[in-house]
Amino acid sequence: MFIACLGVVACNDKAAVQPVATGPHKIIPEEATDLTSLLSEPVTDSSGKLGARVKGKLTAPYMLRYQLADSPYAEFPRTLHVDFYNDSLKTESQLDSKYGKYYQNQEKVFLRDSVVVKNLKKGDTLRCKQLWWDQHTEKFYTDDSVRIYTPDKILYGTGMEADQNFRWYTIKKLSGVVLTAGSAIPK
């Protein structure tokens, strides 16, 4: 999905090329600003015609893509936002992070710094320092500490796995539950 994202990039500014030093060699990244990209997956209809289903929309103020690196990747050093859609193309969940890095060969995304995932229908919100998203399994996971805010409680733990729309989640080591009144949960 992120491959499609990086292949269908819409930018308001022209891409600029600036060398980035990495030891004795320089890798020249592609640079994009004001990025908006649709995340899609291929589908085949009943007549065998190939098409695409939109799964989400990525927006970011800045992206660097390193195509000629040993392991190609794209970096989002100035925040990123993703709206994940359900089959009816309605936003089901949202992801925000101050930093993201997409590993093209692994088809995984590493997120860090104030990572927030929200399921808009259920009202559950995940907050953590770092999180991985696996494109193939369409799951989030982390071995780090997590806080999950639900309408009636706050869950604390270490390690977690969840689907990308945050409809379900599993905390590996639950360390505490705080029951709250619905309006007492921080936004």
C-alpha positions in Angstrom: 0.0 0.0 0.0 2.8 2.4 0.9 4.4 1.5 -2.5 1.4 2.8 -4.2 1.5 5.8 -1.9 5.0 6.7 -3.0 4.3 6.1 -6.6 1.2 8.4 -6.7 2.6 11.5 -5.0 0.9 14.9 -5.3 2.9 17.9 -4.3 2.3 21.6 -4.3 6.0 22.4 -4.7 8.4 21.1 -7.2 10.7 18.3 -6.0 14.2 19.5 -5.2 17.3 17.4 -5.0 19.8 17.9 -2.2 22.8 15.6 -1.5 22.9 13.9 1.9 26.3 12.8 3.2 26.5 9.2 4.5 30.2 8.5 4.9 32.4 8.6 1.9 29.5 8.4 -0.6 26.6 10.7 -1.1 23.0 9.5 -1.6 20.8 12.0 -3.3 17.2 11.7 -2.1 14.1 12.8 -3.9 12.4 15.5 -1.9 8.7 16.4 -1.8 6.7 19.0 0.1 3.0 19.2 0.9 2.5 15.5 0.1 -1.0 14.0 -0.4 -1.1 10.4 -1.6 -3.8 7.7 -1.8 -3.0 4.2 -0.4 -4.6 1.5 -2.5 -4.6 -2.2 -3.1 -5.3 -4.1 -6.3 -8.6 -5.8 -6.7 -10.2 -7.8 -9.5 -13.9 -7.5 -10.2 -16.2 -10.4 -11.2 -15.4 -10.0 -14.9 -11.7 -10.3 -14.2 -11.0 -6.6 -14.7 -8.1 -5.3 -12.6 -8.8 -2.2 -10.5 -7.8 -0.6 -7.2 -9.5 -0.1 -3.8 -8.6 3.0 -1.9 -7.6 2.0 1.7 -6.4 5.4 3.0 -4.9 8.8 2.4 -1.5 9.9 3.6 -0.6 13.6 4.1 2.7 15.0 5.1 4.4 18.4 4.9 7.8 16.9 3.8 9.2 13.6 2.5 12.6 12.3 1.5 12.8 9.2 -0.7 16.1 7.3 -0.9 15.8 5.1 -4.0 19.5 4.3 -4.5 20.2 3.2 -1.0 21.0 -0.4 -0.3 17.6 -0.7 1.2 15.3 1.9 -0.4 13.2 3.9 2.0 11.1 7.0 2.4 11.4 9.3 5.4 8.8 11.6 6.8 10.8 13.8 9.3 8.2 16.5 9.8 5.0 14.6 10.8 2.6 12.5 8.9 -1.1 11.9 9.0 -3.0 8.9 7.6 -6.8 8.4 7.3 -7.7 4.7 7.0 -10.9 4.0 5.1 -13.5 1.2 5.5 -15.0 -0.6 2.4 -17.5 2.3 2.1 -14.6 4.8 1.8 -15.5 6.4 5.2 -12.7 7.3 7.6 -12.6 4.5 10.2 -9.3 5.4 11.9 -6.6 8.0 11.9 -2.9 7.9 12.6 -0.6 10.8 13.5 3.1 10.7 14.2 5.9 13.3 14.3 8.2 10.9 12.4 7.8 8.0 10.0 10.1 5.8 7.9 8.8 3.4 5.2 11.1 0.5 4.4 10.3 -0.4 0.8 11.8 -3.9 0.7 10.2 -5.0 4.0 6.9 -3.1 3.3 6.9 -1.9 6.9 6.6 1.6 8.4 8.3 2.6 11.6 6.6 5.5 13.5 8.0 7.4 16.5 7.5 10.5 18.6 4.0 11.1 19.8 2.3 8.3 17.8 -1.5 8.4 18.1 -4.0 6.0 16.5 -7.8 6.6 16.8 -10.7 4.5 15.9 -13.4 7.1 15.2 -16.4 4.8 15.5 -15.5 3.2 18.9 -13.7 6.2 20.3 -10.6 4.3 21.3 -7.2 6.0 21.1 -3.7 4.5 21.3 -0.8 6.7 22.4 2.8 5.4 22.3 6.4 6.5 21.7 7.0 4.1 18.8 5.0 1.8 16.6 5.4 -0.5 13.5 2.9 -1.0 10.8 3.1 -4.1 8.6 1.6 -3.6 5.2 1.0 -7.3 4.5 -0.7 -8.2 7.8 -2.4 -4.7 8.1 -1.4 -4.7 11.7 0.2 -2.3 14.2 2.7 -3.6 16.8 5.1 -2.5 19.4 7.2 -3.9 22.2 7.2 -0.4 23.9 4.9 1.0 26.5 1.3 1.9 25.4 -1.7 3.8 26.7 -5.1 3.0 25.3 -8.0 5.4 26.1 -11.5 4.0 25.8 -14.8 5.8 26.6 -14.7 4.3 30.1 -11.1 3.4 31.0 -7.4 4.0 30.4 -5.3 0.9 29.8 -1.5 0.8 30.4 0.8 -1.8 29.2 4.0 -2.9 27.4 3.8 -4.5 24.0 0.7 -4.4 21.8 -0.7 -5.7 18.5 -3.8 -4.2 16.7 -5.4 -4.1 13.3 -4.7 -1.0 11.3 -8.2 0.4 11.9 -7.8 -0.2 15.6 -11.0 -2.2 15.8 -9.3 -4.7 18.1 -6.0 -4.8 20.1 -4.1 -7.0 22.4 -1.8 -5.7 25.1 1.0 -8.2 25.9 1.7 -7.1 29.5 -1.1 -5.1 31.0 0.2 -3.0 33.9 -2.9 -1.0 35.0 -6.4 0.0 34.3 -8.0 3.3 35.4 -11.7 3.6 35.3 -13.0 7.0 34.4 -16.2 8.9 33.7 -16.7 9.3 30.0 -15.9 13.0 30.0 -12.7 12.7 32.1 -10.5 11.2 29.3 -8.0 13.6 27.8 -8.4 14.2 24.1 
